[in-house]
C-alpha cells in the first residue's frame, strides 16, 4: 500500500511527522501477539519498518523483532519471588516498575521517528492488567500526549458467534474506548476460520441481532437485548476491520482505518492534550511564583531581585571567597597575639559579614532563577 510505504511527511514546522503509535489490546487467546507479528512483517515488506515495543513481561518468546522489550528491564519471576506475588500480581508490579522509566522509552521513540512511521506496542494477554492499572494509564497518556495514538482491540471472531459472547466483547471494547479516550479500531481476527460479516451485520442491523438472540432462552439474553439498544450509537462510530493474522488478509483495509483514526486524533484529541499541557505548565509556573514570593517574605528586606542594577552592591564573591571572609586559622591566631587590643575586631568582622551575606543571597537567587528557567 503506497500510503504505508511512503516516508514520513514533513510537518509545517519543517521536522518529520511524529510516528503513529498503535496500542494493541486483546483478550488472552485472541491472537494479539500473532497479529503484531503479522503487522510487523507486513510493514517491513512495504519498506516501512515499525518500531516495536513488547510490554508483556511473562511471555516466553516474542515472535517478532522487538526494539524495546520489558523483559530486558524487569525480571518477571524475580519480581514474583521478591514480593511474594502470583502471576497477575507479578505482571502488574513489573509494569509498574517499567512505567517509572517510561520517559526513557519516549526518548527512544523520538529518536526513531526519522526511521519509523509506526510504533507497535504489544500489551499483556491479561487485558485488565494493562487497561485498568495505573501503569497502563501512565503509559497510554504518555504516548497520547506526544504522538498520535490509536487503540487497536483484537477480537477472536470464532469465539463470538454466540450473540451473548459477542455482546460481552462489545461491552469490553466500549469500556476500553471510554477509559482511554482515544481513536479506536476493532480488529476481528481469525477470519480464516469464520468470516466476520455476521458480526458486522449484527452491529448494523438491530433486527438481525434480535433474531439471533431469540434463539437464546436464558435471562442473559434479555439483558443482552437491552444492552444492544444502548450500544447502537457506539456501533455507528466504530471502525471495524476483519483480519487474519495467519494469512495476512485485511491489513490493507486496516491501514485505511488507521489513516482515518490518525486524522481524527489530530482533529479532536491533540487540541485537548495541548490544552492540558498548557494548563499544567501554567499551574507549575504559578507554583514557582508562589514559592518565590514566600522566599521573598522569609528573607525580609534583603534585596533578592537579580534583574536590578547591582552597581552599588559589592562585587559578587566566589563560594571560596565567602568561606575565607569568615576568618581563617591564621587570622584567629593573629587576633590572639595582636597588640592592638584597642581595636574592636568584632565590629570589623561584622562589617565584612554583611556584604558577604548579601553576595551569598544574590548567588543563591541567581542559581534558583537559572534552575527554574531551564
MOWO-V37845 format. One record per pair of residues at least 12 apart in sequence whose C-alpha atoms are under 10 Angstrom apart, sorted by the first residue. I is the first residue (numbers start at 0). J is the second residue. D is the distance in Angstrom with one decimal. If there is no record, write none. Layout:
I_J_D, I_J_D
//
This chain:
0_41_10.0, 0_42_9.5, 0_45_7.0, 0_250_9.4, 0_251_6.6, 0_252_9.7, 0_254_8.6, 0_255_9.4, 1_45_8.1, 1_46_10.0, 1_251_10.0, 2_45_9.5, 2_47_9.9, 2_251_9.8, 2_254_8.4, 2_255_8.7, 2_258_8.7, 3_41_9.7, 3_42_7.3, 3_45_6.6, 3_46_8.2, 3_47_6.6, 3_48_9.8, 3_116_8.3, 3_117_9.2, 3_251_9.0, 3_254_7.5, 3_255_9.4, 3_258_9.4, 4_42_7.7, 4_43_9.0, 4_44_8.8, 4_45_5.0, 4_46_5.4, 4_47_5.3, 4_48_9.1, 4_116_9.1, 5_45_8.8, 5_46_8.2, 5_47_7.5, 5_116_8.8, 6_46_9.1, 6_47_7.7, 6_113_8.8, 6_114_8.5, 6_115_8.6, 6_116_7.4, 7_47_9.5, 7_112_8.4, 7_113_7.5, 7_114_8.4, 7_115_8.0, 7_116_5.9, 7_117_9.6, 8_116_9.4, 14_113_9.2, 15_112_7.2, 15_113_6.4, 15_114_9.7, 15_116_9.6, 16_112_7.6, 16_113_8.3, 16_116_8.1, 16_146_9.4, 16_147_9.9, 17_108_9.2, 17_109_7.8, 17_111_9.5, 17_112_5.9, 17_113_8.4, 17_115_9.0, 17_116_7.4, 17_117_8.8, 17_145_8.4, 17_146_6.1, 17_147_7.4, 18_49_9.1, 18_50_9.0, 18_108_8.2, 18_109_8.4, 18_111_8.6, 18_112_5.7, 18_113_8.6, 18_114_9.2, 18_115_6.5, 18_116_4.6, 18_117_5.1, 18_118_6.5, 18_145_9.7, 18_146_6.5, 18_147_7.1, 18_148_8.9, 19_49_9.7, 19_112_9.4, 19_115_9.0, 19_116_6.3, 19_117_4.8, 19_118_6.0, 19_119_8.6, 19_142_9.7, 19_143_9.7, 19_146_6.3, 19_147_5.0, 19_148_5.9, 19_149_7.5, 19_257_8.8, 19_258_9.3, 19_261_7.4, 20_49_9.7, 20_50_9.1, 20_51_9.7, 20_108_9.7, 20_116_8.8, 20_117_5.9, 20_118_4.6, 20_119_6.1, 20_120_7.4, 20_139_9.9, 20_142_7.4, 20_143_8.2, 20_145_9.9, 20_146_6.7, 20_147_6.1, 20_148_4.6, 20_149_6.2, 20_150_8.5, 20_261_9.5, 21_35_9.8, 21_51_9.7, 21_117_7.2, 21_118_6.0, 21_119_5.0, 21_120_6.2, 21_121_8.8, 21_142_9.9, 21_147_8.7, 21_148_6.0, 21_149_5.1, 21_150_6.0, 21_151_6.6, 21_183_9.9, 21_184_9.9, 21_257_8.7, 22_52_9.7, 22_118_8.3, 22_119_6.4, 22_120_5.0, 22_121_6.8, 22_122_7.7, 22_139_8.1, 22_142_9.4, 22_148_7.1, 22_149_6.1, 22_150_4.8, 22_151_5.9, 22_152_8.5, 22_183_9.7, 23_35_7.7, 23_119_7.3, 23_120_6.0, 23_121_5.4, 23_122_6.4, 23_123_9.5, 23_149_8.6, 23_150_6.2, 23_151_4.8, 23_152_6.2, 23_153_7.1, 23_184_9.7, 23_186_9.7, 24_120_8.8, 24_121_7.2, 24_122_6.1, 24_123_7.9, 24_124_7.9, 24_125_9.3, 24_126_6.6, 24_127_9.6, 24_129_8.6, 24_130_8.3, 24_150_7.2, 24_151_6.1, 24_152_5.0, 24_153_6.1, 24_154_9.0, 24_172_9.7, 24_175_9.3, 24_185_9.8, 24_186_10.0, 25_121_9.5, 25_122_8.2, 25_123_8.4, 25_124_6.6, 25_125_8.1, 25_126_6.0, 25_127_9.4, 25_130_10.0, 25_151_8.2, 25_152_5.5, 25_153_4.8, 25_154_6.4, 25_155_8.7, 25_168_9.9, 25_171_9.9, 25_172_9.3, 25_185_9.8, 25_186_9.5, 26_123_9.0, 26_124_5.9, 26_125_6.5, 26_126_5.6, 26_127_8.7, 26_152_8.7, 26_153_7.5, 26_154_7.2, 26_155_8.2, 26_168_9.2, 26_171_9.7, 27_123_8.3, 27_124_4.6, 27_125_6.0, 27_126_7.3, 27_153_9.9, 27_154_9.8, 27_155_9.5, 28_124_7.6, 28_125_9.8, 28_153_9.9, 28_154_9.2, 28_155_7.6, 29_124_8.7, 29_152_9.7, 29_153_6.4, 29_154_5.7, 29_155_4.6, 29_156_8.4, 29_157_9.3, 29_158_8.9, 29_187_9.1, 29_188_7.2, 29_189_8.3, 30_124_9.5, 30_153_7.4, 30_154_8.1, 30_155_7.2, 30_188_7.0, 30_189_7.7, 30_243_9.3, 30_244_7.3, 30_245_9.1, 31_121_7.7, 31_122_8.6, 31_123_9.3, 31_124_7.8, 31_151_9.7, 31_152_8.7, 31_153_6.0, 31_154_8.3, 31_155_9.1, 31_186_9.7, 31_188_8.5, 31_244_8.5, 32_53_9.5, 32_55_9.8, 32_58_9.9, 32_61_8.1, 32_62_7.8, 32_63_8.8, 32_120_10.0, 32_121_6.7, 32_122_8.5, 32_123_9.2, 32_124_8.5, 32_153_9.7, 32_244_9.2, 33_61_9.5, 33_62_7.6, 33_63_8.9, 33_188_10.0, 33_243_9.6, 33_244_6.0, 33_245_7.5, 34_121_9.5, 34_153_8.2, 34_186_9.5, 34_188_8.0, 34_189_9.6, 34_242_8.6, 34_243_7.9, 34_244_4.8, 34_245_7.9, 34_247_8.6, 34_250_10.0, 35_51_8.9, 35_53_9.9, 35_62_8.9, 35_63_7.8, 35_119_7.3, 35_120_8.3, 35_121_6.9, 35_244_8.2, 36_51_9.8, 36_61_8.7, 36_62_6.3, 36_63_5.3, 36_64_8.6, 36_119_9.9, 36_121_9.6, 36_244_8.1, 36_245_9.6, 37_62_9.6, 37_63_8.6, 37_243_9.0, 37_244_5.8, 37_245_7.5, 37_246_8.6, 37_247_6.4, 37_248_9.7, 37_250_9.1, 38_63_9.6, 38_119_8.6, 38_244_8.0, 38_247_8.1, 38_250_7.6, 38_253_10.0, 39_51_7.9, 39_63_7.2, 39_64_8.4, 39_65_9.7, 39_117_9.7, 39_118_9.8, 39_119_8.0, 40_63_8.3, 40_64_9.7, 40_247_9.4, 41_247_7.9, 41_250_8.0, 41_251_9.5, 42_115_9.9, 42_116_9.6, 42_117_8.8, 42_250_9.7, 47_114_8.2, 47_115_6.6, 47_116_6.8, 47_117_8.1, 48_114_7.7, 48_115_5.9, 48_116_7.6, 48_117_7.8, 48_118_9.3, 49_64_9.9, 49_65_9.6, 49_66_9.2, 49_111_9.4, 49_112_9.7, 49_114_8.3, 49_115_5.1, 49_116_6.4, 49_117_5.0, 49_118_5.6, 49_119_6.7, 50_64_9.2, 50_65_7.6, 50_66_6.2, 50_67_8.4, 50_107_9.6, 50_108_7.6, 50_111_7.4, 50_112_8.8, 50_114_8.6, 50_115_5.9, 50_116_8.1, 50_117_6.3, 50_118_4.6, 50_119_6.2, 50_120_8.6, 51_63_8.4, 51_64_7.2, 51_65_4.9, 51_66_5.3, 51_67_6.7, 51_68_8.6, 51_108_9.7, 51_115_9.6, 51_117_8.5, 51_118_5.7, 51_119_4.8, 51_120_6.1, 51_121_7.9, 52_64_9.0, 52_65_5.6, 52_66_5.9, 52_67_4.8, 52_68_5.9, 52_69_8.0, 52_104_9.2, 52_108_9.8, 52_118_7.5, 52_119_6.1, 52_120_4.8, 52_121_6.3, 52_122_8.8, 53_65_6.4, 53_66_8.2, 53_67_6.3, 53_68_4.8, 53_69_6.1, 53_70_8.3, 53_119_8.4, 53_120_6.0, 53_121_5.0, 53_122_6.6, 53_123_8.6, 54_67_8.5, 54_68_6.6, 54_69_5.4, 54_70_8.1, 54_90_9.6, 54_93_9.4, 54_94_7.5, 54_97_8.8, 54_120_7.1, 54_121_5.8, 54_122_5.0, 54_123_6.3, 54_124_9.9, 54_129_9.2, 54_135_9.9, 55_68_8.2, 55_69_6.8, 55_70_7.7, 55_75_9.5, 55_90_7.7, 55_93_9.1, 55_94_8.4, 55_120_9.7, 55_121_7.1, 55_122_5.5, 55_123_4.4, 55_124_7.5, 55_125_9.3, 55_129_9.6, 56_68_8.2, 56_69_5.8, 56_70_5.3, 56_71_9.0, 56_72_9.3, 56_73_7.3, 56_74_7.4, 56_75_5.8, 56_76_9.1, 56_89_8.7, 56_90_6.4, 56_91_9.4, 56_93_6.9, 56_94_7.8, 56_97_9.8, 56_122_9.1, 56_123_7.5, 57_69_9.5, 57_70_8.0, 57_74_8.9, 57_75_6.2, 57_76_8.2, 57_86_8.2, 57_87_9.4, 57_89_8.6, 57_90_6.9, 57_93_9.3, 57_123_7.8, 57_124_9.2, 58_70_8.6, 58_75_9.5, 58_123_8.2, 58_124_9.0, 61_121_9.9, 65_119_9.3, 65_120_9.5, 65_121_9.7, 66_107_9.4, 66_108_9.8, 66_118_9.9, 66_119_10.0, 67_104_8.0, 67_107_9.0, 67_108_9.9, 67_120_9.5, 68_121_9.8, 69_93_8.4, 69_94_8.2, 69_96_9.8, 69_97_7.0, 69_98_10.0, 70_93_9.1, 70_97_9.6, 72_93_9.1, 72_96_9.0, 72_97_7.3, 72_100_9.6, 73_90_10.0, 73_92_9.6, 73_93_6.1, 73_94_8.5, 73_96_7.5, 73_97_7.0, 74_89_9.6, 74_93_7.7, 75_89_6.3, 75_90_6.9, 75_91_9.9, 75_92_8.7, 75_93_6.3, 75_94_9.6, 76_89_7.5, 76_90_9.4, 76_93_9.6, 77_89_8.8, 77_93_9.7, 78_90_8.7, 78_92_7.3, 78_93_6.9, 78_96_9.7, 79_92_8.5, 79_93_8.9, 87_125_7.7, 87_127_9.8, 87_128_7.3, 88_128_8.7, 90_123_8.0, 90_125_8.8, 90_128_7.4, 90_129_9.0, 91_123_9.6, 91_125_9.9, 91_127_9.9, 91_128_6.1, 91_129_7.6, 91_132_7.3, 91_133_9.0, 91_134_7.9, 91_135_9.1, 92_128_9.9, 92_132_9.9, 92_134_8.9, 93_134_9.4, 94_123_9.5, 94_128_8.9, 94_129_8.1, 94_132_8.9, 94_133_9.1, 94_134_6.0, 94_135_7.6, 94_138_9.4, 95_132_8.6, 95_133_7.5, 95_134_5.1, 95_135_8.3, 95_137_9.3, 95_138_9.8, 96_134_8.4, 97_134_8.2, 97_138_9.5, 98_133_9.1, 98_134_5.6, 98_135_8.1, 98_136_9.6, 98_137_7.0, 98_138_6.5, 98_141_9.9, 99_134_8.4, 99_137_9.1, 99_138_9.6, 101_134_9.7, 101_137_8.7, 101_138_7.1, 101_141_8.2, 101_142_9.6, 102_138_9.3, 102_141_8.1, 102_142_9.8, 104_138_9.9, 104_142_9.8, 105_138_9.6, 105_141_7.9, 105_142_7.5, 105_145_8.6, 105_146_9.6, 108_142_9.6, 108_146_9.5, 109_145_9.2, 109_146_9.2, 117_147_9.8, 117_148_9.9, 118_146_9.7, 118_148_9.2, 120_150_9.8, 120_151_10.0, 122_135_9.2, 126_175_9.9, 127_171_9.9, 127_175_9.6, 130_174_9.5, 130_175_7.0, 130_178_7.9, 130_179_8.2, 131_175_8.9, 131_178_8.3, 131_179_9.8, 135_179_9.7, 136_178_8.8, 136_179_7.7, 139_179_7.4, 139_181_9.4, 140_179_8.1, 140_180_9.7, 140_181_9.7, 140_272_9.3, 143_179_9.5, 143_180_9.8, 143_181_8.0, 143_264_9.2, 143_268_8.7, 143_269_8.2, 143_272_7.9, 144_268_9.2, 144_269_7.6, 144_271_9.3, 144_272_5.7, 144_273_7.7, 144_275_9.0, 144_276_8.2, 145_269_8.8, 145_272_8.6, 145_273_9.3, 146_261_10.0, 146_264_9.5, 146_265_9.7, 146_269_8.8, 147_181_9.3, 147_182_9.2, 147_260_9.0, 147_261_6.3, 147_262_8.9, 147_263_9.4, 147_264_6.2, 147_265_7.2, 147_268_8.7, 147_269_7.8, 148_181_7.0, 148_182_7.4, 148_183_9.4, 148_257_9.9, 148_260_8.8, 148_261_7.6, 148_264_7.4, 148_265_9.8, 148_268_9.5, 148_269_9.8, 149_179_9.6, 149_180_9.8, 149_181_6.2, 149_182_5.1, 149_183_6.0, 149_184_7.6, 149_257_7.6, 149_260_6.9, 149_261_7.3, 149_263_9.8, 149_264_8.0, 150_175_8.7, 150_176_8.0, 150_179_8.1, 150_180_9.3, 150_181_6.6, 150_182_6.2, 150_183_4.9, 150_184_6.3, 150_185_8.6, 150_257_9.8, 150_260_9.5, 151_172_9.7, 151_176_10.0, 151_182_8.7, 151_183_6.1, 151_184_4.9, 151_185_6.0, 151_186_6.7, 151_238_9.8, 151_239_9.9, 151_253_10.0, 151_257_9.3, 152_168_9.8, 152_171_9.5, 152_172_6.9, 152_175_8.6, 152_176_9.4, 152_183_7.5, 152_184_6.2, 152_185_4.9, 152_186_5.9, 152_187_8.4, 152_188_9.8, 152_239_9.7, 153_172_9.4, 153_184_8.6, 153_185_6.2, 153_186_4.8, 153_187_6.1, 153_188_6.4, 153_189_9.8, 153_240_9.8, 153_241_9.9, 153_242_9.4, 154_168_7.4, 154_169_9.3, 154_172_9.1, 154_185_7.1, 154_186_6.0, 154_187_4.9, 154_188_5.7, 154_189_8.6, 154_241_9.6, 154_242_9.8, 155_168_9.0, 155_186_8.7, 155_187_6.2, 155_188_5.4, 155_189_6.4, 155_190_8.8, 155_195_9.8, 156_168_9.9, 156_186_9.1, 156_187_5.5, 156_188_5.8, 156_189_6.0, 156_190_6.8, 156_191_9.7, 156_192_8.4, 156_193_7.0, 156_194_7.8, 156_195_6.4, 156_196_9.9, 156_197_9.6, 156_198_8.1, 156_241_8.7, 156_242_9.6, 156_243_10.0, 157_187_9.1, 157_188_8.2, 157_189_6.7, 157_190_7.7, 157_191_9.4, 157_192_6.6, 157_193_6.0, 157_194_8.5, 157_195_8.5, 158_189_9.6, 158_193_9.7, 159_187_9.6, 159_195_9.4, 159_197_9.8, 159_198_8.0, 160_193_9.0, 160_195_9.1, 160_197_8.0, 160_198_7.7, 160_211_9.8, 161_198_9.9, 161_211_8.4, 161_212_8.7, 161_215_9.2, 162_198_8.9, 162_201_8.6, 162_208_7.3, 162_209_9.1, 162_210_9.9, 162_211_6.6, 162_212_6.3, 162_213_9.9, 162_214_9.5, 162_215_8.6, 162_220_8.5, 162_223_8.2, 162_224_9.6, 163_211_9.5, 163_212_7.8, 163_215_8.5, 163_219_7.5, 163_220_6.7, 163_221_10.0, 163_222_9.3, 163_223_6.4, 163_224_9.2, 164_223_9.6, 165_198_7.8, 165_201_9.3, 165_223_9.6, 166_201_9.9, 166_202_9.9, 166_208_10.0, 166_220_9.9, 166_222_10.0, 166_223_6.6, 166_224_9.2, 166_226_8.0, 166_227_7.5, 166_230_9.3, 167_223_8.5, 167_226_9.8, 169_185_9.3, 169_202_9.6, 169_226_9.9, 169_227_9.4, 169_230_8.3, 169_233_9.3, 169_234_8.9, 170_226_8.6, 170_227_9.5, 170_230_8.1, 170_233_9.8, 172_184_9.3, 172_185_7.8, 172_233_9.8, 172_237_9.9, 173_230_8.2, 173_233_7.3, 173_234_9.3, 173_237_9.5, 176_233_9.7, 176_237_9.9, 180_268_8.4, 181_260_9.1, 181_263_9.2, 181_264_7.3, 181_267_9.5, 181_268_7.2, 182_237_9.2, 182_238_9.1, 182_257_9.1, 182_259_9.3, 182_260_5.6, 182_261_7.7, 182_262_9.5, 182_263_6.9, 182_264_6.4, 182_267_9.4, 182_268_8.4, 183_236_9.4, 183_237_7.1, 183_238_6.9, 183_239_9.1, 183_256_9.6, 183_257_9.2, 183_260_7.3, 184_237_6.9, 184_238_4.9, 184_239_6.0, 184_240_7.5, 184_253_8.6, 184_256_7.5, 184_257_7.9, 184_260_8.0, 185_237_7.5, 185_238_6.1, 185_239_4.8, 185_240_6.4, 185_241_8.5, 185_253_9.7, 186_238_8.5, 186_239_6.0, 186_240_5.0, 186_241_5.9, 186_242_6.4, 186_243_9.4, 186_249_9.4, 186_250_9.9, 186_253_8.0, 187_199_9.7, 187_239_7.2, 187_240_6.1, 187_241_4.7, 187_242_5.9, 187_243_8.2, 187_244_9.9, 187_249_9.8, 188_240_8.5, 188_241_6.1, 188_242_4.9, 188_243_5.4, 188_244_6.6, 188_245_9.2, 188_248_9.9, 188_249_9.5, 189_241_8.1, 189_242_6.5, 189_243_4.8, 189_244_6.6, 189_245_7.5, 189_246_9.0, 189_247_10.0, 189_248_9.8, 190_241_6.4, 190_242_5.9, 190_243_5.1, 190_244_8.5, 190_245_9.2, 190_246_9.1, 190_248_8.5, 190_249_9.1, 191_241_9.7, 191_242_8.2, 191_243_5.7, 191_244_8.6, 191_245_7.6, 191_246_7.2, 191_247_9.5, 191_248_8.6, 192_243_8.6, 193_243_9.8, 194_241_7.8, 194_242_9.3, 194_243_9.7, 195_239_9.7, 195_240_8.6, 195_241_6.1, 195_242_8.8, 196_241_8.3, 198_239_9.7, 198_241_9.9, 199_234_9.5, 199_239_7.8, 199_240_9.3, 199_241_9.4, 201_227_9.5, 201_234_9.7, 202_227_8.7, 202_230_8.9, 202_231_7.6, 202_233_9.4, 202_234_6.0, 202_235_8.1, 202_237_9.5, 202_239_9.9, 203_231_8.4, 203_234_7.4, 203_235_7.7, 204_231_9.5, 205_224_9.6, 205_227_7.7, 205_228_8.0, 205_231_8.0, 208_223_10.0, 208_224_8.5, 208_227_8.3, 209_223_9.4, 209_224_6.9, 209_227_8.7, 212_224_7.3, 238_253_9.4, 238_256_6.9, 238_257_9.3, 238_259_9.3, 238_260_8.6, 239_252_9.6, 239_253_8.6, 239_256_8.3, 240_252_6.9, 240_253_6.1, 240_254_9.7, 240_255_9.8, 240_256_8.0, 241_253_8.2, 284_371_9.2, 284_372_9.9, 287_371_8.0, 291_303_10.0, 291_364_9.5, 291_367_9.2, 291_368_9.5, 294_364_9.8, 298_360_9.3, 301_356_9.7, 301_357_7.3, 301_360_8.2, 301_361_9.5, 302_357_7.8, 302_358_10.0, 302_360_8.3, 302_361_7.9, 303_357_8.8, 303_358_10.0, 303_360_6.9, 303_361_6.2, 303_362_9.4, 303_363_9.0, 303_364_6.5, 303_365_8.9, 304_361_8.0, 304_364_7.9, 304_365_8.9, 305_360_9.9, 305_361_6.7, 305_362_8.8, 305_363_10.0, 305_364_7.1, 305_365_6.4, 305_368_8.8, 306_365_9.3, 309_361_9.9, 312_354_8.0, 312_357_8.6, 312_358_8.4, 313_354_6.6, 313_355_8.5, 313_357_8.6, 313_358_7.5, 314_354_9.1, 314_355_9.5, 314_358_7.6, 315_354_9.2, 315_355_8.4, 315_357_8.9, 315_358_5.4, 315_359_7.9, 315_360_10.0, 315_361_7.8, 315_362_7.6, 316_354_9.7, 316_355_7.6, 316_358_6.5, 316_359_7.7, 316_361_9.8, 316_362_8.6, 317_358_9.0, 317_359_8.7, 317_362_8.8, 318_355_9.9, 318_358_9.6, 318_359_7.9, 318_362_9.1, 320_355_8.8, 321_351_10.0, 321_352_8.9, 321_354_9.9, 321_355_6.3, 321_356_8.3, 321_358_8.6, 321_359_7.6, 322_355_9.4, 324_348_8.4, 324_351_7.0, 324_352_7.3, 324_355_7.5, 325_348_8.0, 325_349_9.7, 325_351_8.4, 325_352_7.4, 325_355_9.0, 326_348_8.4
//
